[in-house]
């Protein structure tokens, strides 16, 4: 897999985290008989978490690309 594809994977990871948060919230709502309380909480928590993880993946990939291309650390 090329490094550009790995960098693009950051966006897919972010979407996946938000979907997992939504599914977890729906599951908790159904188990605890609440009206979308946990769905909203899980989505609100998963959005910033996905942004941090996406940024981390992209920064690490860019550093790896620079290291391979320019030989810098």
N, C-alpha and C positions, 0 to 999 in steps of 0.2 A: 504494500500500500504506500502510495507516495505521501510525502509530508503535507502537501496541500490538502489531501483527503483527510488526514488526521486533524488538521486545523478546522476543516469543515465539520468534523464530527462533533466539535464543541456545541454547535447549534442543536444537533440531534440529541445530545446528552441533556441539554437544557429542557427541551420539549419533553423528553422522557421523564425527567424529574417532576415536572409540573403534572404530567399525566398520572404518575405514581401518587403524587400528593392528592390529586382529585379522587383517585380510586380508594386511597386510604381513608379520605374524609367521608366518602359515600358509605364505605364499609362501617366506619365508626358510627355514622348517623343511623344506619339500619340496626346495628347492634344495641345502641343506647337509646333508640327511639327519639331522636332529636330532629328538628327541622333544619337541615343544612348548616347547622352551627359548626360542626367539625369539618365539613367540606370547605367552608369559607376559611376557617383557621388554617387548614392544611395547605390550601392554595396560597394564602397570604405568606405562609412560611416557606413554601417551596419556590416561589418566584425569586426572592433574593438569594436563596441557596443555589438555584440554577444559574443565576447571573455570576455568582462567585466561582462556581465550578467551571462555567464556560470560559470566564476570563483566565482562570488558572490553566486550563487545557490549551487555550490559544497562546498564552504567554510562554508556556513551556515549549510548545511547538515552534514558535517563532525563534526562541533561543536555540533550539536544535537546528533549525534551518540556517541561522546565522553561523553557528558553529561549523556546520558541514560546508557551507559556501565560502566563508571567509577565514575559517580556522581560528576564530576568536572564542574566548570563554565567556 
